[in-house]
Amino acid sequence: MRKGMVFFLLLAFVVGLAGCQSLIKTPVRPPQGWIYTKVRAPLTVNCHGTKTAGNKVGVATTTFLSIPLYYVSLDFAWDDCDVKKAADQGGITTVYYADYELEQVLGIFGRFTVRVYGE
């Protein structure tokens, strides 16, 4: 009887902590649709005085799978998708502007792309 009570309390604690994942703050939080989402938006927050075009463009893409469970989800991603990788891919040493594109199906499978513009 005592082992069952300890297990129940431990399970309740773990499930309670699972709800904390919503407190995670990210620099990019695109809107999500229920069936299909495709969004393209700037990564740059302060666009005043920012050059929006350069001679070169670099792209980095990641593909991901998110399997939703009760309070948590199992998330898998393939490849890196960041500004540095996109700049390296495009041969860019000075980044002027960056944007992203998210394409997602049913909130489970998706592709996230970062584009970097610069010299």
Helices and strands as residue ranges (DSSP letters): H 2-18, G 19-23, E 36-42, E 56-68, E 73-78, H 83-90, E 95-105, E 109-118
